[in-house]
């Protein structure tokens, strides 16, 4: 009888509308729960049968109630603010709705505030690009001097100290950075310091002492050095943090004219049967290599008394400069002189530049003090790259050291 009654009730629920079915089902279950509680102590099997029979209905009822409640909830609008100071995004937490009256004065409707200033959730802003850190250059590069360049402009272009450029090119600049010419090739180190060419007999320790660094500074990513291995002459080493000799950035003032040297209004000579002329001498000489360094015989050297010039130190390909204004009266092969250039200055003096590897001028060409005449070499009677330099007065050899600035 009881089962028939329950079946009839469930049938009635199924035949009614959605809301009616929900109400009838809820009332039916409530009545059953009341009866079960009353009989709890006497008939536990009946309780178990009820739970098994109506568990599905209970689940449907709970789900329906949750959907109904969720449908009445409105989500608060959220605003996002970017804080440039921290590069973070601040996302405020939604606040409680504020009730505001309608335009017609009727019921109030909820109006959500933009955000609650007191509560924020902070997270890092997404980056649209990747910042790649600047890396140290892994090699020494070369740069060809252009018209209008000077050491300071070149150093600024590569983010280096001008001293680093000078100390890395001592052989090329010959201690006279003001004499750089277009076409010269300079070493550009990757960091501030010096790029050193190893000389005969030098060691790691002696080079480190010369540049005021520790020996460990030479064992770096730029130098292929093994601990304890001897250095080879001509090796080139990058020495970061090096401090070299002081550099004179400007040409020294003209020295007083040497005895017998005077200015001239014009210089002249001949190339074969052709008369040539050029600018007159200033009356004083500059160093043809830009340096006082000597590598070889001196004038009248006791070891070689017949030596009538001065052998200045230079490396193969270094520029050689005109010591004063004049005109080229010879540019060619000079026997033991090798490739020779002679410049007549118009005041009785003539200068000789020997052993060139290549010429930069030709016979009959006017030249000015500091102009490149050619490049250091080892042609003719020479056992290594150097400049044989002579000064002659009316054909008589003079000691070049007496005319040095």
C-alpha positions as CSV (number, residue, x, y, z in Angstrom):
1,X,0.0,0.0,0.0
2,X,2.8,2.4,1.0
3,X,4.7,1.7,-2.3
4,X,1.5,2.4,-4.3
5,X,1.1,5.7,-2.5
6,X,4.7,6.8,-3.2
7,X,4.4,5.8,-6.9
8,X,1.2,7.8,-7.2
9,X,3.0,10.8,-5.7
10,X,6.0,10.6,-8.0
11,X,3.6,10.2,-10.9
12,X,1.9,13.3,-9.9
13,X,5.2,15.2,-9.7
14,X,6.2,14.1,-13.2
15,X,2.8,15.2,-14.7
16,X,3.0,18.8,-13.2
17,X,4.9,21.8,-14.5
18,X,8.6,22.5,-13.6
19,X,7.8,24.8,-10.6
20,X,5.0,22.6,-9.4
21,X,7.1,19.5,-9.7
22,X,9.8,21.2,-7.6
23,X,7.3,22.2,-4.9
24,X,5.6,18.9,-4.7
25,X,8.9,17.0,-4.7
26,X,10.3,19.3,-1.9
27,X,7.1,18.8,0.2
28,X,7.1,15.1,-0.4
29,X,10.7,14.7,0.7
30,X,10.1,16.9,3.8
31,X,7.2,14.7,4.8
32,X,9.3,11.6,4.4
33,X,12.1,13.1,6.4
34,X,9.7,13.9,9.3
35,X,8.4,10.3,9.3
36,X,11.8,8.9,9.2
37,X,13.1,11.0,12.1
38,X,10.1,9.8,14.2
39,X,10.8,6.2,13.3
40,X,14.6,6.5,13.5
41,X,15.2,4.5,16.6
42,X,12.9,1.6,15.5
43,X,13.4,1.1,11.8
44,X,16.9,1.9,10.4
45,X,16.3,-0.3,7.4
46,X,13.5,2.1,6.3
47,X,16.0,5.1,6.6
48,X,18.5,3.3,4.4
49,X,15.7,2.5,1.8
50,X,14.7,6.2,1.8
51,X,18.3,7.4,1.2
52,X,18.8,5.0,-1.6
53,X,15.5,5.8,-3.2
54,X,15.7,9.6,-3.1
55,X,19.4,10.4,-3.3
56,X,19.2,11.3,-7.0
57,X,16.2,13.6,-6.3
58,X,18.1,15.3,-3.5
59,X,21.1,16.0,-5.9
60,X,18.8,17.5,-8.5
61,X,17.1,19.7,-5.9
62,X,20.5,21.0,-4.6
63,X,21.8,21.7,-8.1
64,X,18.6,23.5,-9.0
65,X,18.9,25.7,-5.9
66,X,22.5,26.6,-6.7
67,X,21.7,27.5,-10.3
68,X,18.9,29.7,-9.1
69,X,21.1,31.6,-6.7
70,X,23.9,32.0,-9.2
71,X,21.6,33.5,-11.8
72,X,20.8,36.3,-9.4
73,X,24.4,37.3,-8.8
74,X,26.1,40.1,-10.9
75,X,29.9,40.3,-11.1
76,X,31.5,43.6,-10.2
77,X,33.4,45.4,-13.0
78,X,37.1,45.4,-12.5
79,X,39.6,48.2,-13.5
80,X,43.3,47.6,-14.1
81,X,45.8,50.3,-13.3
82,X,49.5,50.3,-14.4
83,X,52.0,51.8,-12.0
84,X,55.0,52.9,-14.1
85,X,57.2,53.4,-11.0
86,X,57.2,49.7,-10.2
87,X,56.5,48.3,-13.7
88,X,53.6,46.3,-12.0
89,X,49.9,46.0,-12.7
90,X,47.6,46.8,-9.8
91,X,44.2,45.0,-10.1
92,X,41.7,46.2,-7.4
93,X,39.4,43.8,-5.7
94,X,35.7,44.5,-6.4
95,X,33.8,46.3,-3.6
96,X,30.2,45.9,-2.3
97,X,27.5,47.4,-4.6
98,X,26.1,50.8,-3.8
99,X,22.4,51.3,-4.1
100,X,21.3,54.3,-6.2
101,X,17.8,55.4,-7.0
102,X,16.5,55.1,-10.6
103,X,15.7,58.2,-12.7
104,X,12.0,57.8,-12.1
105,X,12.5,57.7,-8.3
106,X,11.5,54.0,-8.1
107,X,13.3,51.2,-6.5
108,X,17.0,51.5,-6.0
109,X,19.3,49.5,-8.3
110,X,22.8,48.3,-7.4
111,X,25.7,50.3,-8.9
112,X,29.1,48.8,-8.5
113,X,32.0,51.1,-7.7
114,X,35.0,51.1,-10.1
115,X,37.2,49.5,-7.4
116,X,38.0,49.4,-3.8
117,X,41.1,51.6,-3.2
118,X,41.9,49.7,0.0
119,X,42.3,46.3,-1.5
120,X,44.5,45.6,-4.5
121,X,46.0,42.5,-6.1
122,X,49.5,43.3,-7.7
123,X,51.2,41.3,-10.4
124,X,54.1,42.0,-12.8
125,X,53.2,43.6,-16.1
126,X,53.9,41.5,-19.2
127,X,56.9,42.7,-21.3
128,X,56.3,42.9,-25.0
129,X,60.0,42.6,-25.9
130,X,63.1,41.0,-24.5
131,X,66.0,43.2,-23.3
132,X,69.3,41.7,-24.4
133,X,72.2,43.0,-22.3
134,X,75.2,44.5,-24.2
135,X,78.0,42.0,-24.3
136,X,81.8,42.6,-24.3
137,X,83.4,42.3,-27.7
138,X,85.4,39.2,-28.0
139,X,88.1,40.4,-30.4
140,X,90.3,43.3,-31.2
141,X,89.1,45.0,-34.4
142,X,90.8,47.4,-36.8
143,X,89.7,50.8,-38.0
144,X,90.9,52.8,-41.0
145,X,91.4,56.5,-40.2
146,X,89.1,58.8,-42.2
147,X,89.5,62.4,-43.2
148,X,88.7,64.7,-40.2
149,X,89.4,61.9,-37.6
150,X,91.4,62.4,-34.5
151,X,92.1,60.1,-31.5
152,X,89.3,61.6,-29.4
153,X,86.6,61.2,-32.1
154,X,87.7,57.6,-32.7
155,X,87.7,56.8,-29.0
156,X,84.2,58.3,-28.6
157,X,82.9,56.3,-31.5
158,X,83.9,53.0,-29.9
159,X,83.1,54.0,-26.3
160,X,86.7,53.9,-25.2
161,X,89.2,56.2,-23.5
162,X,91.5,58.0,-26.0
163,X,94.4,56.7,-23.9
164,X,93.3,53.1,-24.7
165,X,93.5,54.0,-28.5
166,X,96.9,55.6,-28.1
167,X,98.4,52.8,-25.9
168,X,97.1,50.1,-28.3
169,X,98.7,51.8,-31.3
170,X,102.1,52.9,-30.0
171,X,103.9,51.5,-33.0
172,X,101.6,53.1,-35.5
173,X,101.4,56.5,-33.8
174,X,105.0,56.5,-32.8
175,X,104.2,58.6,-29.7
176,X,102.7,61.4,-31.9
177,X,98.9,61.1,-32.1
178,X,98.6,64.5,-33.7
179,X,100.2,63.1,-36.8
180,X,97.5,60.5,-37.7
181,X,96.7,60.5,-41.3
182,X,93.7,59.2,-43.3
183,X,94.4,55.6,-44.4
184,X,96.2,54.6,-41.2
185,X,94.9,51.3,-39.7
186,X,94.4,51.4,-35.9
187,X,93.7,48.6,-33.5
188,X,90.5,49.1,-31.5
189,X,90.5,47.1,-28.2
190,X,87.3,45.7,-26.9
191,X,87.7,47.4,-23.5
192,X,89.8,50.1,-22.0
193,X,93.4,49.1,-21.6
194,X,96.3,48.4,-24.1
195,X,97.0,46.1,-27.0
196,X,100.6,45.2,-26.7
197,X,103.0,43.7,-29.3
198,X,105.5,41.4,-27.5
199,X,109.1,42.4,-28.0
200,X,112.1,40.1,-27.8
201,X,112.9,39.1,-24.3
202,X,109.7,40.3,-22.7
203,X,107.8,38.1,-20.2
204,X,104.4,38.1,-18.6
205,X,105.8,39.6,-15.5
206,X,107.7,42.4,-17.3
207,X,104.7,43.4,-19.4
208,X,102.4,43.4,-16.4
209,X,104.9,45.6,-14.6
210,X,105.1,47.9,-17.6
211,X,101.4,48.4,-17.7
212,X,100.9,48.5,-13.9
213,X,98.6,45.4,-13.7
214,X,99.0,41.9,-12.2
215,X,100.3,39.0,-14.2
216,X,96.9,37.4,-13.8
217,X,95.3,40.2,-15.9
218,X,97.0,38.9,-19.0
219,X,95.3,35.5,-18.7
220,X,91.9,36.5,-20.1
221,X,89.3,35.7,-22.7
222,X,91.3,37.6,-25.4
223,X,94.7,36.1,-25.0
224,X,95.5,32.5,-25.9
225,X,98.0,32.0,-23.1
226,X,99.0,29.0,-21.2
227,X,100.5,29.3,-17.7
228,X,104.2,28.8,-17.8
229,X,104.5,28.9,-21.6
230,X,107.1,31.4,-23.0
231,X,106.0,34.4,-25.0
232,X,106.9,34.7,-28.7
233,X,108.2,37.9,-30.2
234,X,105.4,39.6,-32.2
235,X,102.6,38.1,-30.2
236,X,99.8,40.6,-29.5
237,X,98.2,40.7,-26.1
238,X,95.1,42.5,-24.8
239,X,95.8,44.0,-21.3
240,X,92.5,45.2,-19.8
241,X,92.9,48.0,-17.2
242,X,96.4,48.8,-18.4
243,X,98.1,52.1,-17.7
244,X,100.7,53.1,-20.3
245,X,103.1,56.0,-20.7
246,X,101.7,59.5,-20.6
247,X,100.6,60.8,-24.0
248,X,101.3,64.2,-25.5
249,X,98.1,65.0,-27.4
250,X,99.4,68.2,-29.2
251,X,102.5,68.8,-31.2
252,X,105.2,70.5,-29.2
253,X,106.0,74.1,-30.1
254,X,108.6,74.5,-32.9
255,X,112.1,74.2,-31.6
256,X,114.5,77.0,-32.3
257,X,116.0,76.7,-35.7
258,X,119.1,74.6,-35.8
259,X,122.3,76.5,-36.7
260,X,122.3,77.3,-40.4
261,X,118.6,76.4,-40.8
262,X,116.3,79.1,-42.1
263,X,113.0,79.5,-43.8
264,X,112.7,79.6,-47.5
265,X,110.0,81.1,-49.8
266,X,110.2,78.3,-52.3
267,X,111.9,75.0,-52.9
268,X,113.2,73.7,-56.3
269,X,114.9,70.9,-58.0
270,X,114.7,68.7,-61.0
271,X,113.3,65.3,-62.0
272,X,115.4,64.2,-64.9
273,X,115.3,67.2,-67.3
274,X,112.2,68.7,-65.8
275,X,112.5,71.6,-63.3
276,X,110.2,71.3,-60.3
277,X,109.4,73.6,-57.4
278,X,107.4,73.5,-54.2
279,X,106.7,75.3,-50.9
280,X,109.6,76.8,-49.0
281,X,110.9,75.4,-45.7
282,X,109.6,76.5,-42.4
283,X,113.1,76.4,-41.0
284,X,112.8,73.5,-38.4
285,X,112.3,69.8,-38.6
286,X,109.8,67.4,-37.0
287,X,110.5,63.7,-36.3
288,X,109.9,61.7,-39.5
289,X,108.5,58.7,-37.6
290,X,106.8,60.8,-34.8
291,X,109.1,59.2,-32.2
292,X,112.6,59.6,-30.9
293,X,113.1,55.8,-30.7
294,X,116.2,54.6,-32.5
295,X,116.6,51.0,-33.8
296,X,120.0,50.5,-35.4
297,X,123.0,52.8,-36.1
298,X,123.4,56.4,-34.9
299,X,125.2,59.1,-36.9
300,X,128.9,58.3,-36.9
301,X,128.2,55.3,-34.6
302,X,131.5,53.9,-33.1
303,X,130.3,50.5,-34.2
304,X,129.9,51.8,-37.8
305,X,131.8,55.2,-38.2
306,X,130.8,55.5,-41.8
307,X,127.1,55.6,-41.0
308,X,126.0,59.1,-42.1
309,X,122.3,58.9,-41.0
310,X,120.1,57.9,-38.1
311,X,118.1,54.6,-38.0
312,X,114.7,55.4,-36.5
313,X,112.6,52.6,-35.1
314,X,109.4,51.8,-37.0
315,X,107.3,48.7,-37.9
316,X,106.6,47.4,-41.4
317,X,104.0,49.6,-43.0
318,X,104.2,52.5,-40.6
319,X,103.8,56.0,-42.2
320,X,106.9,58.2,-42.6
321,X,106.4,61.9,-42.6
322,X,108.1,64.8,-44.3
323,X,110.3,66.6,-41.8
324,X,109.7,70.0,-43.4
325,X,108.1,71.7,-46.5
326,X,109.8,71.0,-49.8
327,X,109.7,69.3,-53.2
328,X,110.4,65.7,-54.0
329,X,113.5,65.5,-56.2
330,X,113.8,61.7,-56.1
331,X,111.4,58.8,-55.5
332,X,112.6,55.4,-56.6
333,X,115.2,52.7,-56.2
334,X,118.4,54.0,-54.5
335,X,120.7,50.9,-54.5
336,X,121.7,50.2,-50.8
337,X,119.0,52.7,-49.7
338,X,116.4,50.5,-51.2
339,X,113.2,52.5,-52.0
340,X,114.4,56.1,-51.4
341,X,112.6,59.5,-51.2
342,X,114.7,62.8,-51.2
343,X,113.1,66.1,-50.4
344,X,114.8,69.4,-51.1
345,X,113.6,72.3,-48.8
346,X,114.9,75.4,-50.6
347,X,117.2,76.6,-47.8
348,X,120.2,74.4,-48.7
349,X,118.9,71.4,-46.8
350,X,117.8,68.1,-48.2
351,X,116.4,65.1,-46.3
352,X,116.7,61.4,-47.2
353,X,114.1,58.7,-46.3
354,X,115.3,55.1,-47.1
355,X,114.2,51.5,-47.1
356,X,110.5,52.3,-47.8
357,X,108.2,49.3,-48.4
358,X,106.0,51.6,-50.6
359,X,105.8,55.2,-51.8
360,X,103.1,57.8,-51.1
361,X,104.6,60.5,-53.4
362,X,106.4,60.8,-56.7
363,X,109.3,62.9,-58.1
364,X,108.3,66.5,-58.6
365,X,105.5,66.5,-56.1
366,X,105.3,69.4,-53.6
367,X,105.1,68.2,-49.9
368,X,104.3,69.8,-46.6
369,X,105.7,69.2,-43.2
370,X,103.9,66.1,-41.7
371,X,102.7,64.8,-45.0
372,X,103.1,61.0,-45.6
373,X,105.9,60.3,-48.0
374,X,105.8,56.5,-47.8
375,X,105.8,53.5,-45.5
376,X,108.4,51.8,-43.3
377,X,110.1,48.8,-44.9
378,X,113.3,46.8,-45.2
379,X,114.4,47.3,-48.8
380,X,118.0,47.7,-49.9
381,X,120.8,47.0,-47.4
382,X,118.6,46.4,-44.4
383,X,118.2,43.5,-42.0
384,X,114.9,44.6,-40.6
385,X,112.2,47.2,-40.9
386,X,113.4,50.7,-39.9
387,X,113.9,54.2,-41.4
388,X,117.3,55.3,-42.4
389,X,117.1,59.1,-42.2
390,X,119.6,61.7,-43.3
391,X,119.9,65.5,-43.3
392,X,122.3,67.1,-45.7
393,X,123.3,70.7,-45.9
394,X,124.6,71.6,-49.4
395,X,125.4,67.9,-49.8
396,X,127.3,67.5,-46.5
397,X,125.7,64.9,-44.0
398,X,124.6,66.4,-40.7
399,X,123.8,64.6,-37.4
400,X,119.9,64.3,-37.4
401,X,119.8,64.3,-33.6
402,X,121.0,67.9,-33.5
403,X,117.9,68.9,-35.4
404,X,115.3,67.0,-33.4
405,X,112.5,69.1,-31.9
